[in-house]
């Protein structure tokens, strides 16, 4: 009888981490990586990875799944369909949102999202808690308890009529995050500027989807970044700024980080590969390319790529927000809505990694190690999932994508596994694709076929971790040695 040392051995592939690329076998025992080396002992099952790349499974740290919007629309995906699409694209960990709206109790909100995820998710997941109703009960009772239960990040909106948090309650939330040890994430745009622009555009008959790109004036991003960063510095609370879209926004972040502030930031494929011109289509067709903030200009794409190369932006997430192009989603207000009436958001969980692989690895933009860093290792570290997630290393979860770097794929609506019904990147030709994907040692996708059951993903409890720890450097207004002894933190 043959004795096997390992449950699974991936043989002969080129293994990539955020710092190195090397040829090796990767052995798995149970759910974790047990060994990395040459000529490892046998496994009960073996995968021939010669000519392939063996990469950490992607960590998508910003996705909206089965989420209720403030307008009362649930996006198109279930946890099953969204996480299946993620798996087909090489992503094995996702952090969606548990969205509180005004009047809702945060613990009940989380339990409802947990129930949906337990029923459907096929990959592992955590949650960001969206706070839209910062009552004393939420901030003083519910939030500290939920952070201790493993929900280590909070999200707020500085725009949207029913979600926006004004400056004073935002300071309260920043302080609650600091006291609880959680990361504060933000959708930062100036609400007043956007509202003013929307009203003027509509009043003058500029109603087509393309005018959405104009309504979110680019100054609204940089202004909100500066305001948020200033408030975070006052409280000494680390922050993550979501979906940076402009060169000016990237410049604000570079300046803040240069001053030693703990400011993290991300961008998304729509800002690296789309522009405002994609919204300029006949009728309301441009609604398929509407998201907030909107895609900008080619010069902004270049600025964002530079910011990724320099480390000013640390991750690239999908901001997956799928709404169908029909009466259930984008056209809920009727067949000819104005841009203000159209749900904002694009599907992107499945194509995030292939788009970036093609640009960064196949076309040589930033290289394989940087690809792994931006899409897996850095988000795992920032959100305190590392070393369990985000790396191929001894003892890590065996979340692995085996990529064929030569496989050429033309993206199409029909090949997507989410429920949006379309991809805004249809027609793009890519080189490089994940042909086998593992989650905790289980083969969940192989040769275009799913082999995983709904509900088999697991919740990942986590604290805010090192990224969320204050710097300890207080601004003069908050430093008792410099503010006449007043203790405000």
N, C-alpha and C positions, 0 to 999 in steps of 0.2 A: 504494500500500500504506500503510495507516494505521500510524503509529508510536505506540506506547503508552509513556508514561513510567513507569507503575506496573503491577504485576500485578493489584492489586485496589484499588478505591476505594469506601469506604463514604460515601455521599452524604447530607448534609442532616440528620443526626441531632443530638441534644443529647448532647454528650460530657460525661462527669462524671469528675472526679478526686477525690482526698481533700480538695481545697481549692477547686475551681471547677467550675461548670457553664456550658457555652457551646455555641452552635451551630457546627458545623464539619464539614468533610469529613476523613476519615482515610484516608491512602493507605498502601498496603503494597507493599513490594518484597522479594521473597524471603520470608523468615520474620519480618521486622521492620517496625516502623512507620517509614515513610520521610518522611512529612509530615503536618502537621495545619494546616488553613487553609480559606479560602473559595475556591470555584471552582478547585480543583486540577485539574491536567491529567488526561487520561483514563487509564483502566486497562483491561487486557485483560478484566477482569470488573468489574462495578459492582453494588453493592447499594444499593437505595433505602431509606434509614433515616429518611425524613421521618416525623415523629410518633412516632419511637422514641427510646430512650435507648441510647447507645453507652458501655458500661462495661468496665472491666478484667475479664478473666476472674477468677473467684474463686480464692483460695488457701486450701485447707482443710488446716490444719497439724496435724491430729490425727484419724487414721482408722486402723482396724484392718482390713487387707485380706489375705485368704488366710492368716490368722495362726493359728498353733497356740497354744492356751491352755495354761496349766499343768495343767489337768484333762484334756488330751489331745484337746480338741475343736478342729477347724478351723472357723472361722466360714464362713458360707454363701457368701460371694462369692469369685470368682476376681478376679485383677487386671483381667481384661477386663470382667466384669460390674460391678465396683465403679467403674471409671473411666468406663465408658459411662454409668452412672447419674449420676456426677458431671458429666459433660459435658452431659447433658440438663437438669441443674439450673443450668448456667452456670459450673461450676467447671472450671478448666483446669490447675490445679496441685494436687498432693496430696502430703502427707508422712505416709505410713504408718510402720509399725514393722518392724524386723528383731528378732525376739524371741528372745533367749537364755534358755534355762532351765538349771537346775542340771545341771552335767556337760557342757554344750555349749561348743564352741570358737567364740568370737565371729566370727573370719574365715569359718569354714564356714557359720555362720548367715547372715551377710550374703550370701555367694555364693548360697546357696539362695534367698533372697528376691529377689536380683537376677535369677536365672534365671526365677523366676515372673513378675516384672515385665517383663523383656525379651520374654517370650512373649505377655503379655496386655495390658499397659497401653496405653491409647489417648491419654492425656494425659501431660504431664511430671510427674516425681516425684523426691523425695529420700527419705531414710530417717532416722528416729530409731533409735538403737541402744538396745534394752532390755537392761540389765545386771541379771541375777538371780544371777550367780555371780562375785562380784568377787575372783577369785583374783589372785595376784601376776602370773601370766602375762597375764591379761585386762587388768589395770590398767597394768602396766609395759611390756608388749611389744605386745599386740594393739591396745589402745585408742589409743596414740599414733600407730601406723602407720595405723589406719583413719581417724582424724581427718584426717591429712595427705592421705589418699586422697579426701577430700571428704565425709565423714560428720560434720557439724559439730554434732550434738546427741545427747544421751544422755537416756534416760528410766529412772527408777527408781520402784519401788512401795514405799510405806511400810506397805502392808497386803497381804492375800491370803497364805494359808498357804505356798504354794510359791514366792512371788515376793518377799516382803517383805525389805527391807534394813534391818538394825538400825542403831542410831545410829553405832557406831564404824566399820563398813565404809562407811556413808554419808559420813562425813568423808573417808575414803580416796578415794571416788568424786568428791566435790566437789573435792578436791585434784588428782586426775587430770584432771578437766575444766578446772580453772584452768590447769594446766601445758600442756594441749593446746590451749587456746583454744576450747573447746566450750561450748555452752549446756547446762545441766543442767535437765531437765524432770522433774516429779514428780507422781505420784498420791499426794496427801498426806492420809491419814486415820489415826487412831490405831487400830492393829490390836488392841490389848488391849481397848479399849472395845467395838469391834465384836464381837470373839469372845465377850466376857462377855455382851453383850446377846443374841447369837444363841443361846447355850446356855440362857439363862434363858427366852427366848421359846419355844424348841422344847420344853423340859422342861415347860412349862405348856400345851402343846398349841396354841400360836399358830403355825400352820404355813403359812397361806395367803400368797400373794405380797404382799399388802398389808403384812404384818409385816416384809418386807424393808426398807420405808421407815423402820420404827421401829428396826430393828437397827443401822442406821448412824446412831447418835445424833448430832445436829447438833454437839455439843461435840467429837466425834471429828475434825471438819474443822478447826475453829479451833485446837484444841490442836496438831494435826500441822503446820498452817501456822506457828504460832509456833515450834515446835521446828525445823522445816526452815529457817525464816528466820534463826533464831539461829545454826545451824550454818553456813549460807551466809555470814553476816556474819563469823563467826570466820575462815573461809577467804578471804573477799573474793571470792566466786564468784557471778556473776549466775545467777538461777534463773527458770524459768517454772513457775508453778503451774497445773496443768491443772484443768479443769471445776469451777470454783468454784460452789457450789450454795446457800450460806447467806448471810444478811445478816451474821452474825458473821464468817464467812470473809472477806467483802469488806471488813469493817472492819479486820481484821488486816492485809490487804494495803495498805489506804489508810494505815494508821499506819506501816507499814514504808517505803513510798514517801515518805511525809512526812519520814522521818528520812534520806532520801537514799540508801537502799539500792536496788540494781538488782534489783528484784523485778518480774517481768512476770507477767501472769495472764490467763486466758481463762475464758469460760463457754460454754455450749452451748444450742441451741434447747430441749432438754428441760427446762432449768432456767428458761427464759424463758416457755415456753408450756404446760408440764405441771405438775401438782402431785401430791402423794402420793395424793390421792383417785382419780387415774387408775388406780392399782393395785387399788382396791377394787371388784372385779368377781366375778361368780359363778365358782365352781370355781377353776381355775388360769388363767383367761383373763387375769388381771392380770399373768401372767408376761410378756406382750408389752410391758409398760411398765416392766419391771425393768431398771435400770442402776445402776452404782455410780460416784459417790454417787447416791442416789435423788433423784427430784424432791421438792421440799419444799412450801412453802406460798405462797399468793398474796403475802404480805408479803415473802417472799424474792425473788419475781419483781421486785417494785418496787425492792427494794434493789439487785438486780443491774442493772436498767435504769439506776438512778441511778449506779452504779459505772461503767457503760459511758459514760454522759454525762460524768462527771467525769474519765475517763481512768484510773481505778484498774484497770479491766480493759481490755485493749488489743485483744483479738481475740475472735471467736466462731467456734469450730470445731464440727464435727459430732460428734466422738467416735463415728463410724460403727463399730458393732460388731454385725453382723447374725447372728443365730441364728434359724433357722426354728422355728416353733411346732409341732415334731414331734419324733420320736425321734432325729433327727440333731442337734438343737439344744436348745431350751428343755426338751424333755421326754425328754432322754436317760436320765434316771433312772426313767422310767416315766410312765404317764398321770396319776398323782397325787403328784407330788414335793412335798416341803416346800420352802420358799423358799431354804434353804441349798443345795439340790440343783439349782437352776435357773441356767442360764448367764445371766450379767449382760451386757446390752448391747442397744442399739437401732440399727436402720438409720437413716441420716440424711444421707448424702452428697447425695442428689438434692434434698431439700427444704430444706436449710439456707438457701440464698440466697432462694428464693421466700418462705419464712416470714418471714425478716428484712426482705425488700423490702416485703412487705405491711404489716408493723408499722411499719417505720421510714420508708418513703417514702409508700406509699398512705395509711396512717393518720397520717402526719406525726409519728411518735414522736421521731426524732432527725434525720431529713433525709437527702437523697441523698448528700451528701459524707461524712457519718459512716458511712453504709452502705458506701460504697466503702472507706473507711479500715479499718473493722473486719473486712471480709470479704476484702480483697485487699491493700491497701497496707501496713497494719501487720504482718500475718503475713509478707509478703514481706520487709519490713525487719528484723523481729526474727530471722528465720531466714536472713538474708543471701542472699536471692534477688532483692532490689531493686538496681538499677533494671531488671534484665532482666524480672522478673515484678512484677505488682501495680499497674501504672500504664499509662495511655495517654500515652506520651511518645515523642519522637523517639529511635529506636534501641532501644526496648524490643521484646521479643518481641510479635508481633501476636496476643496472647491476648485475645480480645474477646467480650463477650456483647452482643448486640443485643436489647434488652428492649422488649416492648410493655407500656407502663405501664397500659393500660386492659384488657388481656386478663384475664378472670375465669376462674379454674380452681378446681374442687372436687377436693381431693386424694382419691385412692382407692387401694386396694391394687393394683388391676389396672393402673394407669398407671405403677407403679414399674418401673425397669429393673434394680434389684439383685435378688439371689436370696433375700432374706429371706422373701418371700411376703406381706409386710404392711408398712404404715407406721403408726406410733403416732399419726400426725396425720390419719388418714383422716377425711373428712367436713368438714374445715376449708375454708372458702371464702376464696380469696386473690385479690387483684388485682395483676397484674404478673407477667410470665413471660418468660424468655429464649426468643426464637423462632429465633434464629440464633446459633451459637456457633463461634468460630474458635480454633484452637490453632496458633501459629506460622504464621499466615496461611492455614492450611487450614480450610475450612468442614467442621466435624466433625458438626454437628447443624443441620438446617434444617427448619422446619415439621414438627417431630415425627419426622423421619427421620434415621437415622444414616448418615454417609458417611465412615467412618474405619476403618482396618484394625487388628486386634489387633496389639500389639507396636510400634506406631508412636510411642508415647510415648518420651521420653528421660529418662535419669537426669541429675539436676542436682547436680553436685559442688559443694560449698560448704564454706567454713570457718565457724567460729562467728560471725565478723564483729564489728562494733562492739558489738552488744547483749551479746555474751558476754565483752567485755573487763572485767577487774576495775576497780573504782573507783580503786584505789591508796590508799584510806583504810583503814588497818589498825586493828583494835580494839586496846586497850592490851596485851592478852595476847599479841598477835602482832607488836607493834611493838618492834624492838630498842632504840629509844630509851626505851621505857617498861617493858620487861620484863627489865631487867638484862642486855641484850645478846644474848638468845637469838634465833637466826634459825630460825624454824619454817616460813617460806614461801620 
